[in-house]
């Protein structure tokens, strides 16, 4: 987790190292290990800061839709820079983002299991886990992000 500082015209800028494939693989491994310990089969998706796929893994016995839900959870966490678990109430009737799921032509999913990944306070990607109960998926994703930090 390195940063590079430079000075241009008297302004100081700090570049944050992007999420690497090694980071993505570590996130997938940690999330899958946590799920396995809980006896849950899952799919795990890791996206970089631009929303591009860095890693994906679906357990052999995981429900097929878990691949799609893990990816949408990661995308939602990345776009809103917030764990999807924190957004569930916001899309309920009367909530701040009530119309957001249908207002955009984007693959957003407001179910727990997506968590943004930060490095030096900056958003560098996101992880999404699908296949377990929403709070389980959130726990597996959070464990992976914490282990990476």
FENWONOR-V141400 format. One record per residue. RES is the residue in one letter. PHI is phi in whole degrees, 0 to 359 (NA if undefined). Layout:
BEGIN
res->RES phi->PHI
res->RES phi->PHI
END
This chain:
BEGIN
res->X phi->NA
res->X phi->252
res->X phi->231
res->X phi->233
res->X phi->255
res->X phi->216
res->X phi->238
res->X phi->230
res->X phi->51
res->X phi->83
res->X phi->260
res->X phi->262
res->X phi->234
res->X phi->235
res->X phi->271
res->X phi->258
res->X phi->299
res->X phi->289
res->X phi->293
res->X phi->262
res->X phi->297
res->X phi->295
res->X phi->299
res->X phi->299
res->X phi->295
res->X phi->294
res->X phi->298
res->X phi->298
res->X phi->299
res->X phi->294
res->X phi->296
res->X phi->295
res->X phi->296
res->X phi->297
res->X phi->294
res->X phi->299
res->X phi->299
res->X phi->270
res->X phi->75
res->X phi->243
res->X phi->263
res->X phi->222
res->X phi->246
res->X phi->228
res->X phi->238
res->X phi->236
res->X phi->246
res->X phi->277
res->X phi->298
res->X phi->272
res->X phi->86
res->X phi->271
res->X phi->294
res->X phi->255
res->X phi->204
res->X phi->210
res->X phi->210
res->X phi->243
res->X phi->299
res->X phi->308
res->X phi->261
res->X phi->291
res->X phi->301
res->X phi->301
res->X phi->293
res->X phi->298
res->X phi->296
res->X phi->291
res->X phi->292
res->X phi->297
res->X phi->291
res->X phi->292
res->X phi->296
res->X phi->299
res->X phi->298
res->X phi->295
res->X phi->299
res->X phi->292
res->X phi->296
res->X phi->257
res->X phi->50
res->X phi->210
res->X phi->301
res->X phi->297
res->X phi->300
res->X phi->277
res->X phi->254
res->X phi->304
res->X phi->292
res->X phi->292
res->X phi->258
res->X phi->285
res->X phi->309
res->X phi->88
res->X phi->283
res->X phi->304
res->X phi->251
res->X phi->310
res->X phi->267
res->X phi->301
res->X phi->300
res->X phi->253
res->X phi->281
res->X phi->249
res->X phi->266
res->X phi->228
res->X phi->277
res->X phi->279
res->X phi->216
res->X phi->260
res->X phi->232
res->X phi->305
res->X phi->139
res->X phi->250
res->X phi->221
res->X phi->290
res->X phi->244
res->X phi->244
res->X phi->223
res->X phi->52
res->X phi->81
res->X phi->245
res->X phi->289
res->X phi->240
res->X phi->165
res->X phi->202
res->X phi->238
res->X phi->230
res->X phi->235
res->X phi->224
res->X phi->130
res->X phi->259
res->X phi->294
res->X phi->310
res->X phi->291
res->X phi->296
res->X phi->303
res->X phi->300
res->X phi->297
res->X phi->294
res->X phi->294
res->X phi->296
res->X phi->301
res->X phi->294
res->X phi->295
res->X phi->296
res->X phi->293
res->X phi->292
res->X phi->294
END
